[in-house]
Amino acid sequence: MNRRQRLEAAVGGGVPDRVPVSAWGHFFDRETSAAALADVMVEFFERYQWDYLKVHARASYHVEGWGFTYRPSRDPAAGHVCTGHPIVGPQSWRGLAPLPLDTPALAEQFDALARIRARIADDVPLIMTVFSPLDVAEKLVDRDAALLKSHIEADPDALAAALEAIADTLHRFVARLAAAGVDGIYFSTKWANNVKLTPAQYQRLVRPYDLRVLDAARGLWCNMLHLCEDAIQLEAMADYPVQVFHWDAHTPNNPGFAAGARLAGRAVGGGVDARTLASGTPEAVYDRVREAITQMDGRNLVVGPGCSVQVARTPAANLEAMRRAVLA
């Protein structure tokens, strides 16, 4: 099987020749231009010969068009520093309007994707990272979840107006991704867990905007829903229109893959938590992968990190062990 055939079999309920594997993480000092991002994404992909390439763009690309500013990092292990954003109170959310797709930070992503697609083989699946609208709102206030929750409580209608503008922008952004040669999106939410919202709150406040974005991805064949952090609400999200449910199966309150697959009824993704990748031994990484493969009997599984790899702190030997484990 080539890479595309392998991933198609894994996410479509077939029998791949082996479990597909990939990894991703921020290269903070090389993600602030289309050319540099394309270069480092292709270099990382080729270095480890992954089965698909997930583009891990800088997180703020979603919000720069609304006035989020940052000081770029020159340290591969340190994130960028927020220098300003437009939200000064709950009413500020009403000032957000949908962005045109030629907004520089958004246009930059299409440029990077075109550069990447031109340099990789036709059989390499290309997945683009897109955040849930509520995650975008959180990024707009520099990941201050407590501040965002206070605004939701103080003026939910103002937040809803902002989420509508964000969802409209992302819907159009995702609709254009197919023309850029993308095979799917990696749709990430940090809010579909019991630490931040109840399932009822998430379904009422966030679901309509998530589905508006995901509706634009229906023509793509490999969409992944990443449920971030602990105590994820997998059962409540199980009807989301994606092919893969992805989460960290090694936190205290998240299900293992076999149990999660029964809840979701579709392929699952993950296998190695970021802590083990960064601080564990190659043997520990290898064992995590083999455990996941055994749980799923080698089917309906896409191996990868449970969340973003701390690339600058993760030994190459550990990433090589993850790759080697799917070949055993």
VMD Tcl script that draws the C-alpha trace (Angstrom):
set ca {
  {0.00 0.00 0.00}
  {1.08 3.56 -0.57}
  {0.58 6.19 2.13}
  {-2.84 7.31 0.99}
  {-4.14 3.76 0.62}
  {-2.85 2.89 4.10}
  {-4.53 5.87 5.76}
  {-7.74 5.36 3.77}
  {-7.92 1.77 4.96}
  {-7.28 2.76 8.57}
  {-9.93 5.48 8.69}
  {-12.43 3.71 6.49}
  {-12.76 0.46 8.41}
  {-10.53 -1.56 6.10}
  {-7.40 -3.58 6.78}
  {-4.18 -1.59 6.22}
  {-0.90 -3.35 5.56}
  {0.20 -1.75 8.83}
  {-1.02 1.00 11.14}
  {-0.23 4.49 9.79}
  {1.78 6.88 11.96}
  {2.68 10.56 12.05}
  {3.68 13.26 14.52}
  {3.55 17.05 14.71}
  {4.53 19.97 16.88}
  {5.50 23.63 16.86}
  {8.77 24.83 15.41}
  {8.34 28.26 16.96}
  {11.34 29.86 15.31}
  {10.32 28.67 11.85}
  {6.56 29.14 11.66}
  {6.15 32.87 11.02}
  {6.30 32.84 7.21}
  {4.85 30.59 4.54}
  {8.26 29.63 3.15}
  {9.80 28.80 6.54}
  {6.73 26.85 7.69}
  {6.67 24.84 4.46}
  {10.36 24.07 4.74}
  {10.22 22.81 8.31}
  {7.03 20.80 7.80}
  {8.53 18.97 4.81}
  {11.88 18.49 6.56}
  {10.20 16.94 9.62}
  {7.99 14.74 7.46}
  {10.92 13.48 5.40}
  {13.22 13.01 8.40}
  {10.88 10.43 9.94}
  {9.06 9.22 6.82}
  {5.62 9.71 8.35}
  {2.53 8.33 6.65}
  {0.77 11.69 6.45}
  {1.72 15.30 6.99}
  {-0.25 17.32 9.50}
  {0.54 21.01 9.13}
  {1.14 22.45 12.60}
  {0.93 26.16 11.84}
  {1.34 28.83 14.51}
  {-1.80 28.91 16.58}
  {-2.36 32.66 16.21}
  {-2.96 32.47 12.46}
  {-6.64 32.15 13.36}
  {-6.80 35.47 15.26}
  {-4.26 37.88 13.82}
  {-6.86 39.34 11.47}
  {-8.86 40.51 14.48}
  {-6.00 42.45 16.03}
  {-4.05 39.83 17.96}
  {-0.36 40.77 17.85}
  {2.70 38.90 19.01}
  {6.48 39.07 19.31}
  {7.92 36.18 17.30}
  {10.00 33.66 19.17}
  {13.57 32.99 18.11}
  {13.76 29.99 20.44}
  {12.53 26.66 19.03}
  {11.42 25.62 22.53}
  {9.57 28.83 23.51}
  {6.28 30.12 22.16}
  {5.57 33.56 20.77}
  {4.62 36.32 23.20}
  {1.28 38.09 22.86}
  {1.74 41.88 22.67}
  {-1.88 42.88 22.29}
  {-5.44 41.88 21.49}
  {-8.73 43.75 20.98}
  {-10.82 42.24 23.81}
  {-11.08 44.64 26.75}
  {-14.46 43.48 28.08}
  {-17.48 41.33 27.20}
  {-18.86 43.94 24.79}
  {-15.65 43.82 22.74}
  {-16.75 40.51 21.22}
  {-19.50 42.31 19.32}
  {-16.84 44.14 17.32}
  {-15.64 41.01 15.52}
  {-16.71 40.77 11.89}
  {-16.01 37.91 9.46}
  {-12.55 38.12 7.89}
  {-11.82 38.00 4.16}
  {-9.63 35.09 3.13}
  {-6.98 37.45 1.81}
  {-6.31 38.54 5.40}
  {-2.49 38.15 5.56}
  {-2.33 35.43 8.22}
  {-4.96 33.33 6.42}
  {-3.50 33.88 2.96}
  {-0.13 32.85 4.36}
  {-1.52 29.40 5.19}
  {-2.70 28.82 1.63}
  {0.74 29.87 0.41}
  {2.42 27.43 2.81}
  {0.08 24.60 1.83}
  {0.76 25.16 -1.87}
  {4.50 25.06 -1.21}
  {4.17 21.86 0.82}
  {1.96 20.10 -1.69}
  {4.38 20.94 -4.50}
  {7.23 19.25 -2.61}
  {5.63 16.02 -1.38}
  {4.50 12.97 -3.33}
  {0.94 12.73 -4.60}
  {0.21 9.82 -2.27}
  {1.04 11.80 0.91}
  {-2.16 12.82 2.73}
  {-2.04 16.47 3.83}
  {-4.01 17.53 6.93}
  {-4.46 21.16 8.03}
  {-4.96 22.25 11.63}
  {-8.09 24.29 12.35}
  {-9.41 25.27 15.79}
  {-12.96 25.17 17.08}
  {-14.46 28.69 17.08}
  {-14.47 28.76 20.89}
  {-10.78 27.81 20.90}
  {-10.18 30.68 18.50}
  {-11.97 32.99 20.92}
  {-9.73 31.72 23.73}
  {-6.62 32.30 21.62}
  {-7.81 35.84 20.93}
  {-7.47 36.57 24.66}
  {-4.08 34.82 24.80}
  {-5.43 31.52 26.16}
  {-6.98 33.14 29.23}
  {-9.71 30.53 29.73}
  {-10.88 32.07 32.99}
  {-11.37 35.46 31.34}
  {-13.27 33.89 28.47}
  {-15.55 31.97 30.83}
  {-16.29 35.17 32.71}
  {-17.28 36.84 29.45}
  {-19.52 33.92 28.52}
  {-21.28 34.29 31.86}
  {-21.47 38.11 31.69}
  {-22.73 38.47 28.11}
  {-23.36 35.19 26.29}
  {-25.02 37.00 23.38}
  {-21.87 39.02 22.74}
  {-19.80 35.85 22.70}
  {-22.32 34.19 20.39}
  {-21.99 37.09 17.94}
  {-18.22 36.63 17.94}
  {-18.49 32.88 17.47}
  {-20.74 33.46 14.48}
  {-18.12 35.72 12.89}
  {-15.36 33.22 13.65}
  {-17.37 30.27 12.34}
  {-18.25 32.16 9.15}
  {-14.57 32.90 8.57}
  {-13.44 29.34 9.24}
  {-16.23 27.86 7.12}
  {-14.95 29.78 4.11}
  {-11.33 29.03 5.02}
  {-11.98 25.28 5.19}
  {-14.02 25.35 2.00}
  {-10.96 26.71 0.18}
  {-8.58 24.15 1.68}
  {-9.63 21.42 -0.75}
  {-8.43 23.58 -3.64}
  {-5.09 23.82 -1.83}
  {-4.64 20.05 -2.00}
  {-5.68 19.24 1.56}
  {-7.12 15.80 2.33}
  {-8.66 16.68 5.68}
  {-8.60 18.97 8.67}
  {-7.45 18.33 12.22}
  {-10.23 20.09 14.11}
  {-9.05 20.80 17.64}
  {-11.11 21.74 20.69}
  {-9.80 22.34 24.21}
  {-13.32 22.99 25.54}
  {-15.13 19.67 25.03}
  {-14.07 18.36 28.41}
  {-15.63 18.37 31.85}
  {-12.92 20.61 33.28}
  {-14.14 23.63 31.30}
  {-17.78 23.04 30.35}
  {-20.43 20.41 30.99}
  {-21.50 18.36 27.98}
  {-24.83 20.21 27.94}
  {-23.08 23.59 27.95}
  {-20.74 22.60 25.15}
  {-23.52 21.22 23.00}
  {-25.63 24.33 23.52}
  {-22.95 27.02 23.30}
  {-20.33 25.59 20.95}
  {-21.71 22.74 18.84}
  {-23.60 24.91 16.28}
  {-20.42 26.79 15.42}
  {-18.26 23.66 15.31}
  {-20.69 22.05 12.89}
  {-20.74 25.12 10.68}
  {-16.99 24.80 10.22}
  {-17.06 21.03 9.82}
  {-19.82 21.30 7.23}
  {-17.29 22.89 4.88}
  {-15.01 19.85 5.32}
  {-17.59 17.23 4.33}
  {-15.99 16.76 0.92}
  {-12.66 15.84 2.50}
  {-11.95 12.19 3.31}
  {-9.71 12.38 6.39}
  {-11.06 14.80 8.98}
  {-9.86 14.32 12.56}
  {-11.51 15.66 15.71}
  {-8.94 16.28 18.44}
  {-10.45 16.34 21.92}
  {-7.79 18.01 24.01}
  {-6.87 17.65 27.67}
  {-8.48 15.44 30.33}
  {-12.08 14.27 30.96}
  {-13.05 14.59 27.31}
  {-16.69 14.41 26.28}
  {-16.27 11.73 23.65}
  {-19.75 10.26 23.90}
  {-21.39 13.67 23.49}
  {-19.23 14.39 20.42}
  {-19.62 10.98 18.80}
  {-21.96 12.20 16.07}
  {-19.57 14.87 14.79}
  {-19.00 14.41 11.02}
  {-15.36 13.28 11.07}
  {-13.52 10.09 10.17}
  {-11.13 9.97 13.17}
  {-11.54 10.80 16.86}
  {-8.19 11.72 18.38}
  {-7.29 12.18 22.06}
  {-4.68 11.51 24.74}
  {-5.56 8.08 26.10}
  {-3.06 8.36 28.97}
  {-4.61 11.06 31.15}
  {-6.47 9.98 34.32}
  {-10.03 10.48 33.07}
  {-9.88 9.73 29.36}
  {-10.93 6.39 27.86}
  {-8.54 3.92 26.31}
  {-8.75 3.38 22.58}
  {-10.89 0.26 22.56}
  {-13.48 1.84 24.86}
  {-13.33 5.12 22.96}
  {-13.76 3.39 19.62}
  {-16.92 1.72 20.91}
  {-18.30 5.13 21.92}
  {-17.31 6.90 18.71}
  {-18.00 4.08 16.28}
  {-15.17 5.24 14.05}
  {-11.39 5.19 13.77}
  {-9.34 6.57 16.63}
  {-6.02 8.39 16.78}
  {-3.18 8.92 19.23}
  {-1.09 6.46 21.19}
  {1.82 8.25 22.83}
  {1.38 11.10 25.30}
  {3.60 14.16 24.88}
  {5.24 13.61 28.29}
  {6.44 10.12 27.37}
  {7.67 11.37 24.02}
  {9.63 14.22 25.61}
  {10.89 12.54 28.78}
  {10.48 8.79 28.41}
  {12.79 6.22 26.91}
  {12.52 4.91 23.36}
  {11.40 1.62 24.89}
  {8.52 3.36 26.70}
  {7.43 5.06 23.49}
  {7.61 1.78 21.61}
  {5.51 0.05 24.25}
  {2.85 2.77 24.18}
  {2.44 2.30 20.43}
  {2.31 -1.47 20.63}
  {-0.27 -1.25 23.43}
  {-2.52 0.93 21.25}
  {-2.13 -1.39 18.27}
  {-2.99 -4.41 20.42}
  {-6.08 -2.68 21.86}
  {-7.35 -1.98 18.35}
  {-6.13 -5.24 16.78}
  {-4.25 -3.16 14.22}
  {-7.40 -1.68 12.68}
  {-9.28 1.61 12.83}
  {-6.22 3.25 14.40}
  {-3.96 6.12 13.38}
  {-0.89 6.27 15.62}
  {0.47 9.63 16.70}
  {1.05 11.83 19.71}
  {-1.85 12.25 22.10}
  {-1.36 15.99 21.64}
  {1.27 18.26 20.13}
  {4.86 17.02 20.43}
  {7.27 19.29 22.29}
  {9.59 18.98 19.32}
  {12.56 20.89 20.69}
  {12.52 18.80 23.86}
  {11.74 15.41 22.30}
  {14.69 13.14 21.46}
  {14.89 11.96 17.88}
  {15.26 8.43 19.22}
  {11.77 8.62 20.71}
  {10.20 9.72 17.45}
  {12.11 6.98 15.67}
  {10.76 4.48 18.20}
  {7.21 5.55 17.43}
  {7.88 5.02 13.75}
  {9.62 1.69 14.35}
  {6.81 0.35 16.52}
  {4.27 0.30 13.68}
  {6.65 -1.83 11.61}
  {6.99 -4.57 14.25}
}
mol new
graphics top color blue
foreach p $ca { graphics top sphere $p radius 0.5 }
foreach p [lrange $ca 0 end-1] q [lrange $ca 1 end] { graphics top cylinder $p $q radius 0.2 }
display resetview
